[in-house]
Amino acid sequence: MSGTGEEAQLRYAWRALSVVSMASILTALGSSSLNVALPQVVRHFDASATAANWILLSFMLTNTGLMVAFGRLADMFGRRTMYLLGLATYTGASLLLGFSPGVWFLIGLRAVQAAGGAMLLTNSAALLADAFPKRHLGRGMGIYIASFSVAQLVGPTLGGFLTDRLGWQWVFWYNVPIGLVCLAWGAVALRRTGSRAHERGIDAAGNLLVLISLGSLLFGLSQVGESGWTDPVVFAGLAVCAVLAPLFLWVERRSPHPVVDVALFRDPPFALGLLTSFLNAVARMAVVLLIALFYQAVRGESPVPAGLKVLPLPVVAMIASACSGMLHAKLTPRTIALLGTSAGTAGLLVLLLNISEDIGYTPIACGLVLIGAGSGMFMPANTTALLDGVSSQRIGIVNAMRLMVQNTGVVVSTALAMSLVTSPLPAGLRQYVFAGTIADVSAQGVAQLVTGYRLALLVMTAISALSVIASLGRHRVADVAAGGIRPSEEPVGKAP
């Protein structure tokens, strides 16, 4: 590519990055601010523990289940069209959410909002991979991931402030003006892309199986908080997911337009990269919610100081993501991803070893700093490694697969963490955890809740350790492949 041609491509790439980053901040703000405002919303609607869980899970389930379908549609009809439609849907749903007359109406609108978010997320990294020259992609991806950290930085404080001063409705309504600005700028800045009408087709059966199996898993996990792990409803939800998983794989092998291209898993570095992404998300994505809830439920603090307590994680994540371009100049993306997931594991271990009813803030802050540094390094590096070398015609569906796996991890992380945290409590006290008022109701309940926190952090730390092992395995397999040696032919004595 000539110097002039690359300069023109870079100018467009930075414009596309500005659109994508603004929309990423919009959607991530919605999630991070609601995490802190959740107790206020629960109190307003007098919601049960199950309904409180589904205020979060309905968004995550819908977002994850529709992601690959929208990736396919974007490849067929154009990413610009899908992106702008996603912005309009997300903004409109945000406006209506503030007028919700009941908690289940709110949960339904959260699903509509999630559909808009899925259209955005499934196209964001694909738009950047198309726009940036290959040698600049790591830098662009690092800034894109840093935009999520900006939202996580502002979101908890913003959510606490809006809830305290203006009411829970403004946790949704503030999205509207931001969404309208993003929509206008996206319509101007993004290039029109051609459709691929000859490849039209949607795997309806596969998408339906994703929704049913993942929904069953989440429903089962969400009931643990009220009914315990031995309840028949919990068992049934987990069993349906276990039965449908192999059926899903069978359907995908025979589908002309699969939700998940099983053939991609024949590439060991790609398969291990997705596994690492899933485990990393399960291990760390519930941390902000857990810590914000800890300071409200255990310490009895209001949303604003609780939101301020989690700031070290997004601050450090933002810095690490923004600086990842410099690391990419010296290290491979796979190496950076390994360092990131190792740092996150260390942070979870710090929280596990120190969490208690009277814990000081310093150990919490140290754990959050390590998790933030790990997240900031891992996400852009892992995304770059997975999308590197993928053709433009396939990048939409491959990126959607990446996001579906990652978001499945987010969903499982939230459902699993909240179920484990409340599991030591009697059923009658669990709703007070989500309302943030258990400290006013039962001193014994607070002690049991801290036990639940230890259990949740133990499981999350163990899962994070598995992500380190998977990342090491990918690094080793990729090195062997680069040397033209199959693992079974590796010379004796070669260093791992």
Order of alpha helices (4+ residues) and beta strands (2+ residues): alpha-alpha-alpha-alpha-alpha-alpha-alpha-alpha-alpha-alpha-alpha-alpha-alpha-alpha-alpha-alpha-alpha-alpha-alpha-alpha
